[in-house]
């Protein structure tokens, strides 16, 4: 992380004992505490090996500035976000690196409504880098207590937004892959409460993620896909490391990108909420626009990042948002990504329509989506983006976030610098898989050639 910059697209991220050390995290805790000024905050973490160390460091930093802390222990990010709102905390700090590899960890800061802070991040950064931390007197230090039972409260709230009895009548068999992480604390219990038969894989909690990487990409989900098919299950669901995103597997073992399942939810939502606003980042498929247009929705495009989607929903009072990576924001519950809420909504739609998820997706306009990534040092990201922008002048380009190019054959590709890793991400879509793969290959090659030239010029 660069000097003067802590927060990326989604909180603070870094490798353990390199970018993120206990001393550094304690100082971040003190900067957050200085920003909140003697308030009462909730602290919790996911399953990573460094989480107890960093949670203790955050709490020490908060207490040192006079903030009280309640410790919820291990829980998913949406569970902790709901607990902040449900228990009336002034804010919260979540220790998680979400989908990043096991050597990473991170910090998310949320408001009293559970939504991550946005432009206020700069104020915390200023406090941190400009040494403006305000420590409390010895007799004004903050206190710490434990907060139990938040998983049960969270599951109970989700059930209020669907019809458990109707779902239970279907006796669905669902396979769950929570990547040896915190989704295992809630998803199987929620499913059993909804009358489902549950088969779990990668079910033990282990911060080294031995079963699969914590990012639920299709290449990481072969085991759950084959399990769904072998068991003749109705559905599979795979979570990322902090369970705010969910990727679904159809009854035949098909792995669906988040655009497709979000479109199912959006169609159902718009049929019940005419002319509603729907918020989605520019990385989403044209499928989302097609469905919004067909069912009278007002689509709002944003920059990539769950913080931006949540804050835009909050500003516009929109009740639904979604991302291509499996993040769905259901405003009636909470305007944040929530993997278990998404799971309950998909089951509710299946039960109400009496149809399989595979059938609901098959009737959508079909796009083939492929993703790629190109390694790019942090200090080259801006220059690479400028050169890529010059390269595509004259084409139909959006610059909301990175560059997105639309072509006459309804294909498109987005290239944008990651806010959490030293890479450029590529998202391509087309009406056939060959074209989408070709776009990823073509523009990965362009980016690599430009980057090689930039690096050669610097030698």
N, C-alpha and C positions, 0 to 999 in steps of 0.2 A: 504494500500500500504506500502511496506516495506521500511526501511531506505536505501537510495541510489538508490531506484527504483521508478520511476513515471509512465513510459509507460508500458502498457501490450501489448497484441496481436493487439489491435486496439485503440491506443491513451491512454489517462489517464481516468480512471473510478473510481467512488467512490460514497458513499451515501452523500446526501446533508447535510451540517452542522455537518458531522462526519469526513469522510476522506477528503471531499471537503468543505472548508469554504471560505468565501469571501476574507479573509486575505491570505489564502493559494493560491487561484486562482490568486490574484493580484501579488503575488510573482512569480508564474509560468509565468504570463504575462511579468514580468520584466526579467525573465530568457530567455524567448523566444525573447524579444526585444534585450537583450544583445547579443544573438546568431546572430540575423539578422543585428545588427549594423546600426541603423539609416535608415532602409529601410521603404518601404510603404507596409502595409499589410491590407488585407481585413478581417473583423470580422463579423460573423453571427451566428445564432442559430436556433435550432428546437423549438418545442412547450412546452418544460418542464417548470414547474412553477418557477424554479430558474434561467432560462436562462438570463433574463434581468440583474439580480444581477451579474451573473458570466461574462456576456459579458461586462458589465461596468467595472468589476474588471480587465478583460483581457486588455481592452482598456487603463485603467489607468496605468497598468503595462507597456504596450508598450510605451505609451506617456512618461512615467517617464524615459525611456532610450533613448528617442530621436526619436523613430519610429513614423511615421505618420500612422493613422488608418482610414480606410473607413468602415463605419458600414452599412451592408446590411439588418439588421433586421432578421426577420423570413424567413427561406427558407430551402429547403431540402439540405442535404449534397452534392449530385451531382450538384445541382444548384449553390451552393457556390464554389465548385471546378471548375466548368466551368467559373464562373465569375472571379475567380483569374486569369485563363489563358487568358480569353477573354479581360480583361481590363489591362493586363500587370502588375499586382501586383507582388511584389517580393516574396510574400508568403501569407498565410492566416491562421487564427485560427477559428476553428468551435467548438462551444459549443454544444455538443450533447452526449447522452449516447445510441444512436441507439436503440437497441432492449431491453435494460435493463429495469427493473421495474421503475415506476414513481419516486420513492425516490432516484434514481441514477441520476447523471449527469456526464459529461466528457468533454475532450478537445482533439481535433485533430489538428495537425499542418501540413500544406501542403506547398509544393514548388511552384515556379512560374508556373509550368505546371499543378497544381492542384492535383498532386499525393502526398500522405502522405509521410513525411520524414521517413527514416528507421534508419540507424546506427547513424545519426545525433542526434537522440533522446538522446543518451548517453551524447553528449556534453551539451545539455540543462539540463539534470539531473546533470551533474557535476557542471554547473553554479549554479543551484538551491541549491544543497546540500553542495557545498564547498564555498558558500557565495561569488561567483565571479560576482555578478550582478554589472553592471556599469551604475550608474544613470547619467543622463545628467545635465548640468548646468541649472540654472533657466531660462536662455535666449535661451536654445537649446532644450526645451521640444518639443515633437511631437504634431501634431495637429490631429483633428478628423473631418471628414465630413461624410455625408450620401451618399449612393450609391443606387439609385432607379432603378426599372424596370428590375432587373436581372431575374425574373421569365419569363417575356415575351421574353427576349433574349435567355434564355435556351430552351424554347419551340420552338422558331423559328429555333434554331440550330438542334434540334432533327429531325424536319420535313425535313431538308436537306438530311438526310440519309435514307429516305424511299420515297415511291411514294404516297403522300397524295391523289391524284386523284383516284388511283387504289383502295386504301383502302376505300375511300368514296363511291365508287360504290357498295360496299357490304352492307352498312348501318348496320354495326354490332351493336348489343346491348351489352354493357359492364357494369357489376356491379363493382363498386370501393369501397373497404374498406381500408381507409388510417389510421385507428386506431386513429381517432380524432387528427391527427397530420399533418405534413407539406406536405405529399403527396397530400392532398386536395388542395394545392395552385397551383398545376401544372397538375396532372393527368386528372381531369375532363376537364380542358381547352384544353389540348392536344387532348384528345379524340374527343371533339366537333370539333376542327380544322380538325380532320381526318374524319369527317362526321359520327361519331358514336353517337348512342343514349346512354345516360349515366344515370345510376341509382346509387346514392351514399348512402352508409350506414356509420355510424360513421363519419359523414362529418363535424361536428362542431369542431373547434380547442379547445382542452382542455388537458392541460398537466397532468391531473390526469388519463388520458386514461380510461374514464368510460365505453366505449363500449366493449373493449377487451384489453388484454395485448398487448404491442407493438411488441412482437415477433410473426411473422406470422406462428405459428405451426398449424398443422391440427386440434388439439383439440381446438384452439382458433378461428377457422374459420368456425364453424358450421353455424353461421348466414348467412355469405355470400354464403356458399355452398347451403343452403336451398333457399336463395333468387334467385340465378342463376337458380336453377331448377324450382322454382315456377313461375318465370317470363319468362321461356323458353328463357333465354338470351344466347348469343353466347359464352360468356366468362366472367369470374370473375378475378379480380386482387386484391391482398391484399399486402399492403406495411408494412414495419417495421417502427419504430418510426422516422427515418430520411430519409426514402424513397430511400435508396440506394439499397434495395433489394425488389424483387417482387416475390410473390408466386401466381401461377395461378390455376384457378378452371375451369374445363371443362364444356361443355354445360349440362352434366347430373349431375353436382354437385360434380364431383370428384376433390379432392385437390391433386395437383401434387407437389412432392418434386422438388427442383430446378434442380437436376440432369437431370430430364426428359425434362424439358423445355429448359435447356441449351443444351442438346443433339439435340433437334430440331433445335436450332439456329446454333449449330456447324455443323450439317450435311449440312444445307443450305450454310453456310459460306465456307465449304471445297469444295462443288460442284463448287463454283465460285473462290476459291483460292487454287489451287492444291498445295499439300505439305506444306501448311501453318503450322506454329507453334501454338499450343494451350496450354495455361498454366492453370493448375488446381491443387488444393491442394490434399493431400493424403486422405482427408476425402471424396472425390468424389467417386461415384459409379464406378464399373467396366464397367457399361454401357458406360461411357465416353471413356474408352479405346476401347471398342468394336466398337463404332461409328467412332472414330479416325482411327482405323485400317481399317475399311471397306471403308473409303473415303480418305485415303492417308494423313491423318494429322500426324504431329509430336507432340506427347504429352509430355509435360514437367510437372512432378510432383513436388510440392513444399510443404513446411510446411504450416499449416493452418494459415490463416490471409490474409485479403484483402491487407494489406501493402506489404506482400511478393509477392502476385500475381501481383500487380501493378508494383512493382520494378523489378520483373523478366521479365515481358512484356517489360518494358522500356529497360532493359539491353539487351534483345534478339531481340528487335524490333518486338515482336509478336503483332498481331493485335486482338487477341481474348483470353479471359480468362473467367473462370466460377467457381462457387462454388455450393455445394449441398444445401446451405441455401437460394438460390434464387439470389445470386449476379452474374451478368454478366458484363464483362468488354469489351466494344466494342471500340477497338483502334481507328478506323476512327473518332469516336466522342470524346472519352477521355478514357484513360486506367485506369478507376476507376469503381467501382460498380455504376450502374445507373438504378434505378427501372423504370423510365419513358422511357429511351432508350430501355430497355428490352421489355417493353410493346409495343412500336412502332415496334420493330423487329418481335415480335410474330404476330402482326396484319398484318404486311407486308408479312410474310411467308404464313399466312392463305389466304390472298387476292391473292397472286401470284399462289399458288397451288390450290386454290378453295376448300380447305379441312378444316374440323374442327380440332381444336387442339387435341381433343380426338382421332381422327383418326390418326393424325401424331404421337401421342404418342403410340397408340396401335400397330403400326408396328415396334416399337423399340424392341430390346432384353429386356425381362422383368425381372426386379429384384424388390424384395420387400424390402423396406428400413424402418428400425425402429431406433429410437433414444432413448437414456436414459441419465440420469445424476446421479452422486453419489456425495453427499456433502463431501467436503474434505478441511480442513483448509489449508491456504496458506503454512504454515510451514511444512506440511506433504506431499505436492505434489511430491516433488523430491524423497522422500523415498518410497512413494507408487509406483511411476513409476519404481523404481529400483526393488522392490519386484515383481511387475507384470511381468517385463522383465524376471526375474529368473523363474517365474512360467511357462512361455511359451517357455522356451528353447527347441530346437529341432523341433519346428513348423516353418512354412514358414512365417517369420516375417520381416516387414520393420520398420526401426527406423528413418525415415525422420522426423516424428513429433509424439511424443508419441510412441505407438506400434500399428501396423496394422498387423493382422493375416489373411492369406489367407488359405482356406481349399480346399480339393480336390473336393468338390461338388459345387465349384464356389461361395461359401458363404465367407464372410469376416467380420471382426469387427475391428474397430479402437477405441482405448482408449487413451485419451490425456487430460492433465490438461488444463482447461480453462485459457486464459490469461486475462479475464475480470471479472471472478466470482470465488468464493471459491468452485469449483466443478470440477469433472472429467466428460468429455463428452464421450458418447459411440455412435458410428455409426455402425449399423449392416446392412448387406444386404444378400439376399439369393434368390434362384429361387422360394421359396414359403414363405408366411408370417409366418407360424408356425416356420420355421427354424430361420428366422431373429429375431422373438420375443424371441425364446429360447436362442439365442446368447446374446441378451441384458440382459435377466434374469440371465443367467449363469455367465457372466462376471461382472455384477453389484454385484452379490453375492460374487464372488471372491474378488473384490475390497473392498467391505464392510468388509469382514472377515479379510483381510490383514490390513485394516485401524483400525479395532477394536483391533487387536493384537498389532499394533504399539502404539495405545493410551494406552492400558493396560500396556505395557512395560514401559511407561513413568511415570506411577503412582507410 
